[in-house]
Amino acid sequence: MKNGFFNVLSVTAFVDVLRTFSPLTEETVSGMAADGRVLAQDVVSGEDLPAAPRSCMDGYALRAQDVFGASEMNPAYLESVGAVPIEKPAEFSLRPGECASIVTGGILPEGADAVMMIEHTEELGAGTVEMRKSLAPADNVMLKGEDAGAGKVALAAGTLLRPQEIGLLAALGIADVAVHARPRVGILSTGDELVPVAQTPQVGQVRDVNSSTLARSVARAGGLPTQYGLVKDDLASLESALRTALDANDAVFLSGGSSVGTRDLTVAAIERIEGMELVNHGVAISPGKPLILARCGNKAVWGLPGQVASAQVVMFVLGMPFLRHLAGWRNPFDQSLWPARRAVLTRNVASKPGREDYVRVRLDAVDGSVRATPVTGKSGLLKTLILSQGVIRIPSDSEGVYEGAEVDVLLF
């Protein structure tokens, strides 16, 4: 394992390792508790939804062929034979030249295949309705089974459940679904200089910030964070805390103890745990190069930089996607699928070839365009994160980006 010490991987190679971890096992939860979860099995519809063709608009149900070629200058005239009730199918059918008033959600009467929006009609009296637009079959109609067909997959395994997917489950009468378990994540902060948030630090001491920021990042990624408190720079203490956290969690994130130095004991503690493999100690990324990854079966141990800005950028770029991977997300490492904003860079940004740089930027709207201004500062300062709305990625084969270039800002 010692051969892995400061074995620097490219970001691509590091992500390839992360992909080898398996998504977590499934569990059954109620649809109302499934928001933000990922389906572990296909959801197959037991019925057609809608069960019958329904109107998307208030207007008139009719046969599309009866208004073929109709326009403001050349309207068609149909006979209204009734109104479609919202709560049940109509008890009449439409013959050629006939229409029926209908509201949104109403079931089309037999013979109808389209709905004319009320804005394009005028009642002329004696049951005659003027139609001022041409329609095609299925215009303004929700077709039978268009949302979900009986016996067909309504939602595929790997689907992230948002309010709209949960709405579909409700519409299908599905109360419980199989989803991937949420990753349980232990958080440790190491360093003799750290004190709890509620304590006033003495000279040479600082409050533990990373435990709070990492816990919120874990929660935002869909994980279940548990903070295990502060660990002194003592090998036995760190080993004990690491064992405790590892036993109860799917992943452990330690901040501090990842750079090469005599007081950094993370690697030494990892080496003392049976079955633990040190994958690497270093990733070609800035900030965050001295990143540690170790694994014990399908459990991961991350050693993050102690500097808060570095730890947060690494967590955003690599840690949170990894947790989403464990939770069953599709392609969580594909940055082209992340929330992003196109912007114009306001000044040159230099980069060192051979590593990926993630530059924090502030977004401003100027003269109708969005500008991205690099936010520079030391890696221990929170201000650089607070002033930023996201980061831009500079590839490892680039020497930088020029002022005026269009960039994709990955949004925090």
N, C-alpha and C positions, 0 to 999 in steps of 0.2 A: 504493500500500500504506500510505502514511503516514496516509491517511484512516481506516484501521482502528484507529489507536492510541486506546485506551480507548473503543472502540465496544462498549458494554455490551449483551450479549444476555440475554434471560430464559433460565432453565434449559430451558424447553420449546423455545425457538428453538435453543439450543445443542445440545440432544439431536437436534433435527431435522437439524442439520448433521452430527452424528456418524453418523446413519443413512444419509447419502449415501455413506459409505465402503463399499466392497464387501467381503464376506467373502473370506477368502484362498482361493487355489486349493487343489485337493484333492491328497492323496497317499495311497498305500496303505500300511497298517501291519497288523501281525498283531493278532489279537483280543486277545492277552495284553498288547499294548502300547497298546491303545486306550482304557484307562481315562481318563475325563475329556475325551476327544475328542468331536467332533461329526460325525455322519454327513453326508457330502457327497452321497450317493446313497441311494435306497431299497434296503433289503435284502429281497429276494424269497425266500421259502422254497421250497426244492426238494422239500419233503416235508411230510406231515401230522405235526404234533407235538401230542399223542402220536399214534403211528401207529395205535393202537387204543384203545378205552375202557379206562381204568385206574382202579383203586380209590384213593380218597383216604384210606381208613381201613383199619384191621384190623377184620374182621367177617365178614359173610356176603353174598355176591352172591345176588341174588334178582330176582324180577319184582315191581315196585312194586304191581301190582294185587293180588298175593297177600297184602299186608299192609294193604290199604286199610281204614281205620277201626281199626287195631290200637292198643291202649293198655295201660297197666299193669293196668287193670281188665278189659280185654277183649282179651287177647293173641291173636295168630295162631300157628298151629303148622305148621311146614314140615319136610320131610324133607331132611336133609343127605345129598347123594349123592357127596361127595368134597371134596378140597382143591385149590385152584388153585395150581399151581407159580409161583414168582416169576419164573423165568427163561424161561418159554415159555407159549404159550397152552394153555388146558385142552383135553384131548382128549375132553371130553364137553360136552353142552349141557344146559340146564335146561328141564324141562317144568313145567307148572302145578303149584304146591304144592311145588316143590323149591328147595333152596338149596345153596350150596357155600361152605366157609370160604375166606377170601381175606385176603391181607396187603396193606399199603399198597404201591401200585405194581403189583399183580397185574392181569393183563388179564382183563376180565370174560368169562366163558364165554358162548357163544351162548345167547340166550334171556334173559339177565339184563340189567336196565336200571337197577339201583340197588344200593346197598350199605348194609346195616344195621350200625351201629357195634356192636362187641362188647359195649359197656356196656348195650345195650338188648336183650340176648339171654340165654338160659340153656339149656344143653344138658340135656335131660331123660332121656337114655339111649335106646338102641335107634334112634339116628339122628334122633330128634325134637328140634327146636330151637324154643324159645318166643321169639316176636318181640313186643316190648312197645311198638312205636311204628309209626305210619303213615308211609309214604314216598311221594314223588312220583318219577316217572321222572327220572333223572340225579342224584338226591340222592347225595352223597358219591362222585361219579364225575367223573373228568377225561375229557371227551368227545374223540373223535377230532378232531384238528385244532383243539382249543380254544386252545392256545398259539399255533399258527401253522398256517395252511392251505396246502397245496401250491399254488404259483403265485400266492399272495397276498403283499402287503407285510407282512413281519413287523416291521420297524422302518423308520420313515419318515425321509427326509432331514431333517436338523435335530435329530435325537434326540441328546441328551447320553448318552454311553455310561458307565453306572455298572456296578458288579459284576453287577447283575441282568441288564442288557442283554448284557453279555459272556457271562454264563451261557447266555442264549438263543442267542447265536451258536455257542457250543460245542455246545449240544444239537442245533443244525441242521447241525453239521459244517462251519461256515464259519470258515476259518482266517484270512482276510485281508479287510479292509474299507477302503472309500474314506472318508477323513475330511478335514475342512478342516485346513490346516496350522496349527501353533501360531504365534501372532504372535511375531516376533523384535523385541525391544524394547531400545533403547539407553538408558542412563541416564547423565546428566551432572549434576554439581553445580558451580555457579559461585560464585565469591566469593574475594577475596584473604584473607579471614579464616579460611578452611577449611584444616584439615590432615587427613592420613589418620588412620584409626581407631587405628593402632598408634603414632602419634606423640603425645608429651605436648605439649599446647597451651601456648603462652606467653600472657602477658596480652594480651587483645584477640583471641585466636584461639579457635576451637572445632573439635571433631572433626566430620567429615562424617557426619552421622546419616542424612540423606535418601537417600543412595545405598543404604544397607542396607535401610531400611524400604521404599523404592520397589521394590527388587529382589524382596523377599519378597512384596509386593503383586502384582507382575507374575506371579510364579510361582503364587500362589494363584488368580489369574485365568486360569491356563492358558498364560501366555506364557513365552517363553525370554529371561530378562534377561541383558544384558551390560553390565557397569559399565565406563565409559570414564574413570573417575577424576575428578580435580579440574581445573577450568578457571579460570584467573585472569581477573580483570576487564579483559580486553584484547580488543578487537574481532577482531584477526587470530587470536588463539588460539581464541576462541569459534567463529568462523566455520570454522576448520580442524577443530575437534573435532566441530562440528555436521555438516559435510560427511562426515567419516569415519563417524560414527554413522548418518547418513541413508543412506549407500550400502549399509550392511550390514544394515539393519533395516526393519521395516514401520512402526515408530513410534519416536519419540525423546521421552523425558521429561527436561526440564531443571528443576532446582529452583534457585530464586533468579533474580534478574534479571527478574521479572515485574511489579514495581511501578514506578510512574513516578518516575524519579530519574536523576540524571546518571551514576550508575555502572552503570545497568542497560542492558545491551547486547544483550539477546536479540532485540528487534525489529530493531535495526540489523544484526545478523548474519543474521537471516532475510531481510532486504531484499537482501542481497548474493548470495543463492543463486538461480541461474536456475530459473525455473519455480515458485518458491515463492509461494504466496498467503497473505497474512495474513487469516485469517477474522475474528478479533475479538481485542480486548485488553480483556477484562472480561466477567464473567458475574454476573448478579444473584443471588449466592449468598453466604452467610456461614457459616463463614469461606471465603475463597478468591476474593474478587471480582476481583483483578487477574490472572485466568487468561488465558493466551495460547493460541490455537490457530492453527496454520498448516498448510497442506497442499501437498504436491508430488505431483500425481497422486493415487494412493491411499495415499500415505504421510503420516503425521501427525506434527507437532511440537507438543508441549505445553510451555508454560512455566508451571511451578507456583510457588506462593509458596515462599520460602525457609524460612519458619517451619514447623517440623516438624508441628505439629498441623494447621495449615491445609493443608499439602501432603497429609497423610494423609486428611483428611476429603474433600478434592476427589478424591483418588485413589479412595476408597471409593465416593463417590456417582457419579462420572462416568468416571474413568479405567479402573477395573476392568470396569465394564459395557461400555465401548468395546472393550476387548481381547477380551471374550467375544463381542461383535458380530463382530469380525474373525475369531474362531474359529468362527463359524457358529451360535452359540447363538440360540434363538428368544426374542424379546422380552426381551433382557437389561436393557433400560432400564425395564421395567415393575416398579416397586417393590412392587406388590401380590403379585408372585411371589417376592420375596426372602425369605430366612429372617427371621422377625420374631417378636416376643413382645408380646402385649397386656399393658399394665401401667397402673397408676394413678399419675398425676403427683403428686409430693409437695409441690410448691410452684409458684407462678405463674412463668411464663416470658414475658417481654416480647419483642416482635419488631417490626421496622420494616417496614411495608407496602411492597411494591414489590420485595422480594427473598425468596428462600427461605432460611430459617434451618435449619441442622442442628445440633441441640444434643446434646452428648455426655451420656449418662446412665449411672448405675450402677443395676443391678437388685438388689433384695433381696426375699426372701420374708418377708412379715410377716402373721401371723394368717391364713394360708391364701390370701393374695393376693400378687400381684407388684407391687412399688412401683418406680417410676422416679424417681431423684433426679438433677437436673441437676448436672453436674460442671463447675464454672467454673474459669477460669484463663487465663493469658496464652497466646497462640498459639504461643509458643516453648517451652512446657513439655511434656515427654513425659508427665508425671504425669497430665494430664487424659485422655490416651488410655489409659494403663495402668489407671486407676481405672474406665474405662468399659467397658461390654459392647456398646454400640451408640449409635445416634443417633435422635432423633425429628425428623421433618420438620415445620416450620411453614410453611404455604403463603404465597405472596407477597401474598395478599389478606387476611392475618390480622394482627392486632396482638398476638397472643400466645395462650397457652393457660393456663387457670386451674388452680390446685391442685384435685385431685380428678377431673380429666378423665381419661378412658381414652384412651391413646395407643398407637400401634403403634411399637415399638422395632425399628429395623432393626439386626440383629445383625452385629457385626464378624466 
